[in-house]
């Protein structure tokens, strides 16, 4: 017999979100944090346990923090409830399965010989997803319960969050390309898409260098230029249509390079990963090699570094005067650059910024490394579940019976044979078009 819910979805969501974001939490702490009474929290935890969303464990006697009397149960998020995090770059498409407890369960990346079109990217996601679904199904035979509840897509471009349409991703060459809706039709799961740096900002706020910080600016430098994200008052700052935070196109140099956007002197043209890797002779995607080359302090390299630090400091000055963040987080090659120059970025920013606005300012490297965008995308995939645990779809997607795959490494190519090009009705579109939902604005107090 399935227990009928005895509590409101909102309260269940508050409990689940706390456990998801904070890690293992005692039932006593949940009572304190939510302000609900003990019996309500007991009922909520029981329903979430029955739904397979959380686990409750009783600490052993004598364990640290366990006092006299009956110990409070420790509630932790399930490692079998998964979101698929999709990342699209100019040279690769990847899918990672992230569990509700924050662990990365599986990942696969398909390198792209040429910049993928939106259609080719969707095809690649479906192929990779089928491989990961097959693996998950195989594991479920020995560890039943694993299921994928949603998909989040990180896109290096401007994304209309209300329907997941990519309005402009210049490095990919996409303009007004539907993404979330057709991908949902292919996968039969809810799909949301958002700008990758906005997702990175949120991930760093939840789990990284800016954990718990309510005002932050995030800049990520990668193959597709420099993206930015902003968190203000503890909520993602997305703007009217989800386009806010395009800090890569902040004006930094009057005599600069013309950008693909049409302007001159944008941050991402004056501070670029390609300029650093070209002058150091390092592979484009090997940040460890870049760091080692920068440590040699060659004069021709330091000239490029100087120009990039100057451009970065100017962009951050503009952002700080606008947003007044407590923390600036730098990811991707910008994190490597920061590690090379130390306090110079922060000192240069302070030198050209109103003093009061930098009283509490910290400029720090991103803590999540290569996982920052996928952790943010996973939050999109968990969105429906975290808003209403009682209504979220928790049915595993069946693995296709007619596909075969080969793979050799984490960045391997997946192949399918004899695939049908038709999609049956069970792969129906289940996209949600609420802009506020996609902007991840609903927070637990």
HULIN-V235313 format. One record per residue. N is the residue number from 1. RES is the residue in one letter. PHI is phi in whole degrees, -180 to 180 (999 if undefined). PSI is psi as a letter, one per 30 degrees, with the letter a starting at -180 (* if undefined). Layout:
[[N;RES;PHI;PSI] [N;RES;PHI;PSI]]
This chain:
[[1;X;999;k] [2;X;-88;k] [3;X;-67;k] [4;X;-78;k] [5;X;-57;k] [6;X;-112;g] [7;X;-133;l] [8;X;-78;k] [9;X;-57;e] [10;X;-62;e] [11;X;-70;e] [12;X;-63;e] [13;X;-65;e] [14;X;-62;e] [15;X;-66;e] [16;X;-64;e] [17;X;-64;e] [18;X;-60;e] [19;X;-67;e] [20;X;-64;e] [21;X;-85;e] [22;X;-97;f] [23;X;89;a] [24;X;-55;k] [25;X;-134;k] [26;X;-72;l] [27;X;-63;e] [28;X;-63;e] [29;X;-69;e] [30;X;-61;e] [31;X;-61;e] [32;X;-68;e] [33;X;-72;e] [34;X;-89;f] [35;X;78;g] [36;X;-83;l] [37;X;-79;l] [38;X;-62;e] [39;X;-68;e] [40;X;-66;e] [41;X;-63;e] [42;X;-59;e] [43;X;-66;e] [44;X;-62;e] [45;X;-62;e] [46;X;-60;e] [47;X;-69;e] [48;X;-69;e] [49;X;-65;e] [50;X;-63;e] [51;X;-78;f] [52;X;79;g] [53;X;-91;f] [54;X;-137;l] [55;X;-121;k] [56;X;-121;k] [57;X;-125;k] [58;X;-95;k] [59;X;-65;k] [60;X;-75;l] [61;X;-60;k] [62;X;87;f] [63;X;-68;l] [64;X;-55;k] [65;X;86;f] [66;X;-92;j] [67;X;-98;a] [68;X;-77;k] [69;X;97;a] [70;X;-73;k] [71;X;-72;l] [72;X;-83;k] [73;X;-64;k] [74;X;-99;k] [75;X;-104;k] [76;X;-131;k] [77;X;-68;l] [78;X;-71;k] [79;X;-92;g] [80;X;-105;f] [81;X;-97;j] [82;X;-121;k] [83;X;-118;k] [84;X;-95;k] [85;X;-103;j] [86;X;-106;k] [87;X;-122;k] [88;X;-121;k] [89;X;-127;l] [90;X;-70;f] [91;X;-122;g] [92;X;-165;l] [93;X;-125;k] [94;X;-130;l] [95;X;-132;k] [96;X;-128;k] [97;X;-95;j] [98;X;-113;k] [99;X;-84;l] [100;X;-61;f] [101;X;-86;g] [102;X;93;f] [103;X;-81;k] [104;X;-87;j] [105;X;-89;e] [106;X;-166;l] [107;X;-154;l] [108;X;-155;k] [109;X;-123;k] [110;X;-108;j] [111;X;-62;k] [112;X;-116;k] [113;X;-69;e] [114;X;-134;l] [115;X;-59;k] [116;X;-74;k] [117;X;-73;l] [118;X;-61;e] [119;X;-64;e] [120;X;-68;e] [121;X;-66;e] [122;X;-63;e] [123;X;-59;e] [124;X;-65;e] [125;X;-59;e] [126;X;-63;e] [127;X;-61;e] [128;X;-64;e] [129;X;-61;e] [130;X;-63;e] [131;X;-63;e] [132;X;-67;e] [133;X;-64;e] [134;X;-63;e] [135;X;-62;e] [136;X;-63;e] [137;X;-63;e] [138;X;-65;e] [139;X;-68;e] [140;X;-63;f] [141;X;-67;f] [142;X;-104;f] [143;X;-135;i] [144;X;-60;k] [145;X;123;f] [146;X;-68;k] [147;X;-156;l] [148;X;-101;k] [149;X;-109;f] [150;X;-179;l] [151;X;-131;k] [152;X;-120;k] [153;X;-121;k] [154;X;-99;k] [155;X;-121;k] [156;X;-80;i] [157;X;-179;a] [158;X;-88;k] [159;X;-120;k] [160;X;-79;j] [161;X;-71;f] [162;X;-69;f] [163;X;-138;g] [164;X;71;g] [165;X;-87;k] [166;X;-84;j] [167;X;-73;e] [168;X;-161;j] [169;X;-124;i] [170;X;-60;e] [171;X;-71;f] [172;X;-87;f] [173;X;78;g] [174;X;-97;k] [175;X;-143;k] [176;X;52;h] [177;X;-104;j] [178;X;-62;k] [179;X;-129;e] [180;X;-65;e] [181;X;-65;e] [182;X;-66;e] [183;X;-70;e] [184;X;-63;e] [185;X;-64;e] [186;X;-71;e] [187;X;-93;f] [188;X;69;g] [189;X;-137;l] [190;X;-62;k] [191;X;-129;k] [192;X;-127;k] [193;X;-131;k] [194;X;-156;l] [195;X;-60;k] [196;X;-65;e] [197;X;-70;e] [198;X;-61;e] [199;X;-69;e] [200;X;-64;e] [201;X;-61;e] [202;X;-67;e] [203;X;-64;e] [204;X;-66;e] [205;X;-71;e] [206;X;-81;e] [207;X;-132;f] [208;X;-118;b] [209;X;-67;f] [210;X;-111;g] [211;X;-56;k] [212;X;80;f] [213;X;-81;k] [214;X;-93;f] [215;X;-139;j] [216;X;-147;l] [217;X;-121;k] [218;X;-123;k] [219;X;-125;k] [220;X;-122;k] [221;X;-111;k] [222;X;-148;a] [223;X;-63;f] [224;X;-103;h] [225;X;92;a] [226;X;-116;k] [227;X;-112;l] [228;X;-132;l] [229;X;-142;l] [230;X;-130;k] [231;X;-118;k] [232;X;-133;k] [233;X;55;h] [234;X;76;g] [235;X;-133;k] [236;X;-60;k] [237;X;-98;j] [238;X;-110;f] [239;X;81;a] [240;X;-63;e] [241;X;-123;g] [242;X;92;g] [243;X;-100;f] [244;X;-66;l] [245;X;96;g] [246;X;-76;i] [247;X;-74;f] [248;X;-64;f] [249;X;-108;g] [250;X;-69;k] [251;X;-75;k] [252;X;-131;f] [253;X;-150;j] [254;X;-66;e] [255;X;-107;h] [256;X;-87;a] [257;X;-84;k] [258;X;-72;k] [259;X;-91;l] [260;X;-62;f] [261;X;-76;f] [262;X;106;f] [263;X;-86;l] [264;X;-114;k] [265;X;80;h] [266;X;-71;l] [267;X;-55;e] [268;X;-74;f] [269;X;-90;f] [270;X;-89;f] [271;X;-131;j] [272;X;-131;k] [273;X;-64;e] [274;X;-63;e] [275;X;-63;e] [276;X;-71;e] [277;X;-71;e] [278;X;-66;e] [279;X;-74;f] [280;X;-91;f] [281;X;72;g] [282;X;-102;l] [283;X;-61;k] [284;X;-59;e] [285;X;-108;g] [286;X;-112;i] [287;X;-71;f] [288;X;-65;e] [289;X;-66;e] [290;X;-63;e] [291;X;-61;e] [292;X;-65;e] [293;X;-68;e] [294;X;-63;e] [295;X;-65;f] [296;X;-77;f] [297;X;56;h] [298;X;-69;k] [299;X;-56;e] [300;X;-67;f] [301;X;-75;e] [302;X;-65;f] [303;X;-65;e] [304;X;-67;e] [305;X;-59;e] [306;X;-58;e] [307;X;-63;e] [308;X;-70;e] [309;X;-64;e] [310;X;-61;e] [311;X;-65;e] [312;X;-64;e] [313;X;-63;e] [314;X;-66;e] [315;X;-63;e] [316;X;-68;e] [317;X;-58;e] [318;X;-61;e] [319;X;-66;e] [320;X;-67;e] [321;X;-67;f] [322;X;-90;e] [323;X;-105;f] [324;X;55;h] [325;X;-79;l] [326;X;-84;e] [327;X;-134;k] [328;X;-112;k] [329;X;-110;k] [330;X;-112;k] [331;X;-122;l] [332;X;65;b] [333;X;-67;f] [334;X;-67;e] [335;X;-66;e] [336;X;-64;e] [337;X;-62;e] [338;X;-62;e] [339;X;-62;e] [340;X;-76;e] [341;X;-98;f] [342;X;64;b] [343;X;-79;f] [344;X;-61;e] [345;X;-60;e] [346;X;-64;e] [347;X;-65;e] [348;X;-65;e] [349;X;-65;e] [350;X;-61;e] [351;X;-66;f] [352;X;-122;g] [353;X;-124;k] [354;X;-54;k] [355;X;-57;e] [356;X;-62;f] [357;X;-80;f] [358;X;-116;g] [359;X;-56;e] [360;X;-110;g] [361;X;-66;k] [362;X;-130;k] [363;X;-110;j] [364;X;-133;l] [365;X;-76;l] [366;X;-63;k] [367;X;-95;f] [368;X;-90;f] [369;X;57;b] [370;X;-70;f] [371;X;-90;f] [372;X;-62;e] [373;X;-72;e] [374;X;-71;e] [375;X;-67;e] [376;X;-67;e] [377;X;-64;e] [378;X;-62;e] [379;X;-60;e] [380;X;-63;e] [381;X;-64;e] [382;X;-87;f] [383;X;-54;e] [384;X;-62;e] [385;X;-61;e] [386;X;-72;f] [387;X;-81;e] [388;X;-151;i] [389;X;-62;f] [390;X;-80;f] [391;X;-115;f] [392;X;-64;k] [393;X;-77;k] [394;X;-124;g] [395;X;-93;k] [396;X;-62;k] [397;X;-80;k] [398;X;-64;k] [399;X;-74;k] [400;X;-66;k] [401;X;-84;f] [402;X;-106;g] [403;X;-108;k] [404;X;-124;k] [405;X;-137;l] [406;X;-132;k] [407;X;-155;l] [408;X;-121;f] [409;X;-159;a] [410;X;-62;f] [411;X;-111;h] [412;X;-97;l] [413;X;-92;k] [414;X;-101;k] [415;X;-131;k] [416;X;-126;k] [417;X;-121;k] [418;X;56;h] [419;X;-78;k] [420;X;-78;k] [421;X;-92;g] [422;X;-94;l] [423;X;-124;k] [424;X;-77;l] [425;X;-67;f] [426;X;-74;f] [427;X;-101;h] [428;X;-78;l] [429;X;-72;k] [430;X;-129;h] [431;X;-70;k] [432;X;-104;k] [433;X;-109;g] [434;X;-82;j] [435;X;-62;e] [436;X;-64;e] [437;X;-59;e] [438;X;-64;f] [439;X;-80;f] [440;X;56;h] [441;X;-94;f] [442;X;-77;j] [443;X;-120;l] [444;X;-80;k] [445;X;-60;*]]
